[in-house]
């Protein structure tokens, strides 16, 4: 994977099969794909068989895409020890898939706030050995803004655990009270991946189903500031404004051109 590889998640095509999503993402000009759920089922997770992982990897390869990121999930409801074993299986499956990153969402359950950093600390060595970076993005709960993300990053203090910055989610989860332009400089040196997601606000109603450039995020500023702080990681488009596949195709092509023009 080259510096600033530009990929797309499969979220915009989540009603299609993973293979169909890959074909359309590749046709829109992207080099990488981040594996998200389809019809609420993950193509690969901690419980996937070797055959399921291989089939998903082949579907990406058939489209010429690098399946470099996998959406992860913790199972702290099982207890810390079982959740640790489960996450290590997720790491192994991500490595077998050919991923470089697991995209982490943290937890929104306060009863798990104490165990979440313990879990990440417990699996970080395993991730590093497997060649996997865990990348935690703002998603409300324990990972609301840069302040919480930096605190978790520094608490875990492991090269396999870094931050995935998602500027649209900052606006979405804080209803605009925090803006990415105010905090992106603080987080740049800790950021390993970037999620391309915009957001609009109508009063206190936030919406991230927006094509990048059509909302409130200043992507030129965000990407430029991240680069100035040392960020050289991949970027993945998560959302667009359309839902019909042919219209999503056009939105993804437009987003590719828009973001590529911001990368020196």
PyMOL commands that set and color helices and strands:
alter all, ss='L'
color gray80, all
select helices_A, chain A and resi 11-13+18-27+50-62+76-78+80-97+110-130+146-156+167-174+180-182+184-190+219-228+245-260
alter helices_A, ss='H'
color red, helices_A
select strands_A, chain A and resi 6-9+32-35+37-38+41-42+66-71+101-104+133-137+161-166+191-196+200-202+205-207+235-237
alter strands_A, ss='S'
color yellow, strands_A
deselect
rebuild
show_as cartoon
